[in-house]
Amino acid sequence: MPIEIRELIIRATITGGAGTTEESSQEDGDTTDEKEIIAECVEQVLKIIERQKER
């Protein structure tokens, strides 16, 4: 049974401010992980869309 996604909500929280060097390096690592996760999600959604077009 196929699954249909009718609504996709993406929320992001951006916090600004000057931090110490240690905090900045940790945040950079977190944003890299977040970017990888987002890229993987986008890739999977595109695959789903392509499968739906084939039908």
Backbone as a chain_set.jsonl record, in Angstrom:
{"seq": "MPIEIRELIIRATITGGAGTTEESSQEDGDTTDEKEIIAECVEQVLKIIERQKER", "coords": {"N": [[0.849, -1.17, 0.0], [0.751, 2.105, -0.987], [2.223, 5.071, 0.401], [1.081, 8.289, 0.908], [2.166, 11.586, 0.974], [0.746, 14.444, 1.918], [1.231, 16.881, 2.97], [4.028, 18.746, 3.861], [5.99, 19.909, 6.355], [8.539, 22.018, 7.214], [10.618, 23.094, 9.674], [12.807, 25.517, 11.015], [15.189, 26.68, 13.331], [17.009, 29.461, 13.998], [19.687, 30.618, 15.746], [21.309, 33.46, 16.817], [24.292, 35.309, 17.574], [27.287, 36.209, 19.301], [29.739, 33.917, 20.164], [32.087, 31.956, 22.087], [35.216, 30.711, 20.781], [35.305, 27.931, 21.027], [32.598, 27.261, 21.202], [31.74, 28.069, 18.683], [33.09, 26.26, 16.996], [31.856, 23.875, 17.723], [29.256, 24.415, 16.921], [29.613, 24.587, 14.165], [30.146, 21.929, 13.532], [27.679, 20.823, 14.203], [26.013, 22.099, 12.33], [26.975, 21.01, 9.994], [26.23, 18.333, 10.297], [23.467, 18.721, 10.342], [23.074, 19.724, 7.76], [23.765, 17.477, 6.263], [21.747, 15.714, 7.051], [19.483, 17.079, 6.122], [20.043, 17.086, 3.378], [19.898, 14.333, 2.848], [17.191, 13.863, 3.433], [15.945, 15.437, 1.464], [16.826, 14.102, -0.81], [15.549, 11.618, -0.505], [12.846, 12.403, -0.621], [12.725, 13.37, -3.244], [13.177, 10.967, -4.612], [10.835, 9.598, -3.966], [8.95, 11.219, -5.236], [9.712, 10.85, -7.904], [9.132, 8.132, -8.198], [6.353, 8.253, -7.979], [5.721, 9.656, -10.281], [6.299, 7.781, -12.236], [4.192, 6.057, -12.202]], "CA": [[0.0, 0.0, 0.0], [1.604, 3.287, -1.055], [2.04, 6.142, 1.381], [0.996, 9.59, 0.241], [2.439, 12.725, 1.842], [-0.011, 15.564, 1.391], [1.738, 18.131, 3.519], [5.368, 18.626, 4.415], [6.321, 21.123, 7.103], [9.938, 22.066, 7.634], [10.846, 24.208, 10.591], [14.208, 25.726, 11.365], [15.432, 27.708, 14.332], [18.335, 30.04, 13.843], [20.057, 31.433, 16.888], [22.457, 34.295, 16.489], [25.021, 35.832, 18.712], [28.723, 35.926, 19.313], [30.112, 32.929, 21.173], [33.523, 31.719, 22.147], [35.74, 29.918, 19.67], [34.91, 26.544, 21.229], [31.19, 27.132, 20.85], [31.624, 28.2, 17.235], [33.527, 25.026, 16.35], [30.827, 22.881, 17.958], [28.112, 24.76, 16.088], [29.94, 24.233, 12.796], [29.955, 20.491, 13.428], [26.244, 20.576, 14.226], [25.402, 22.526, 11.072], [27.371, 20.033, 8.984], [25.345, 17.191, 10.495], [22.132, 19.145, 9.925], [23.072, 19.81, 6.301], [23.76, 16.104, 5.76], [20.407, 15.172, 7.292], [18.578, 17.752, 5.193], [20.347, 16.585, 2.035], [19.361, 12.975, 2.762], [15.731, 13.976, 3.376], [15.593, 15.955, 0.141], [17.071, 13.024, -1.757], [14.492, 10.621, -0.355], [11.596, 12.99, -1.117], [12.815, 13.386, -4.702], [12.988, 9.591, -5.069], [9.411, 9.302, -3.832], [8.26, 11.951, -6.298], [10.025, 10.184, -9.164], [8.358, 6.883, -8.225], [4.959, 8.593, -8.229], [5.598, 10.063, -11.691], [6.384, 6.59, -13.066], [2.886, 5.359, -12.184]], "C": [[0.896, 1.235, 0.0], [1.241, 4.312, 0.019], [2.06, 7.47, 0.636], [1.228, 10.69, 1.272], [1.727, 13.926, 1.227], [0.523, 16.909, 1.876], [3.092, 17.869, 4.145], [5.712, 19.946, 5.072], [7.761, 21.021, 7.569], [10.115, 23.302, 8.493], [12.325, 24.289, 10.92], [14.293, 26.838, 12.395], [16.866, 28.174, 14.183], [18.598, 30.922, 15.052], [21.307, 32.201, 16.529], [23.142, 34.769, 17.755], [26.483, 35.426, 18.632], [29.009, 34.964, 20.453], [31.619, 32.808, 21.218], [33.943, 30.852, 20.981], [35.323, 28.463, 19.807], [33.464, 26.322, 20.843], [31.008, 27.197, 19.344], [32.02, 26.915, 16.536], [32.498, 23.919, 16.562], [29.612, 23.153, 17.083], [28.381, 24.397, 14.645], [29.756, 22.737, 12.576], [28.483, 20.133, 13.395], [25.602, 20.961, 12.894], [25.783, 21.579, 9.949], [26.476, 18.808, 9.085], [23.933, 17.526, 10.02], [22.047, 19.203, 8.407], [23.037, 18.416, 5.68], [22.379, 15.479, 5.914], [19.415, 15.771, 6.308], [18.795, 17.24, 3.774], [19.773, 15.18, 1.842], [17.837, 12.998, 2.66], [15.269, 14.444, 1.998], [15.75, 14.851, -0.901], [15.958, 11.978, -1.695], [13.157, 11.142, -0.877], [11.605, 13.011, -2.639], [12.636, 11.981, -5.278], [11.513, 9.199, -5.027], [8.63, 9.98, -4.949], [8.497, 11.281, -7.648], [9.233, 8.875, -9.289], [6.889, 7.152, -8.534], [4.744, 8.998, -9.681], [5.602, 8.858, -12.616], [5.038, 5.879, -13.162], [1.982, 5.984, -13.135]], "O": [[1.72, 1.394, 0.901], [0.099, 4.392, 0.471], [2.955, 7.731, -0.168], [0.573, 10.724, 2.314], [2.078, 14.368, 0.133], [0.284, 17.945, 1.254], [3.277, 16.891, 4.87], [5.724, 20.987, 4.415], [8.15, 20.061, 8.234], [9.797, 24.417, 8.078], [13.003, 23.274, 11.082], [13.55, 27.818, 12.329], [17.807, 27.383, 14.236], [17.84, 31.846, 15.346], [22.258, 31.634, 15.991], [22.615, 34.636, 18.86], [26.852, 34.443, 17.989], [28.566, 35.179, 21.581], [32.333, 33.48, 20.475], [33.094, 30.315, 20.269], [35.016, 27.817, 18.805], [33.132, 25.311, 20.224], [30.201, 26.453, 18.787], [31.363, 26.51, 15.578], [32.288, 23.101, 15.667], [29.004, 22.22, 16.559], [27.472, 23.941, 13.952], [29.257, 22.326, 11.528], [28.075, 19.243, 12.65], [24.745, 20.238, 12.385], [24.988, 21.365, 9.034], [26.011, 18.297, 8.066], [23.282, 16.708, 9.371], [21.048, 18.774, 7.828], [22.353, 18.2, 4.68], [21.897, 14.794, 5.011], [18.6, 15.055, 5.727], [17.831, 16.99, 3.05], [19.223, 14.877, 0.784], [17.255, 12.238, 1.886], [14.314, 13.905, 1.439], [14.898, 14.691, -1.774], [15.484, 11.511, -2.731], [12.412, 10.396, -1.513], [10.591, 12.7, -3.263], [12.007, 11.821, -6.325], [11.007, 8.549, -5.942], [7.741, 9.369, -5.543], [7.57, 11.159, -8.448], [8.726, 8.554, -10.364], [6.25, 6.387, -9.255], [3.691, 8.713, -10.252], [4.977, 8.896, -13.675], [4.79, 5.164, -14.133], [0.838, 5.551, -13.274]]}, "num_chains": 1, "name": "protein.A"}
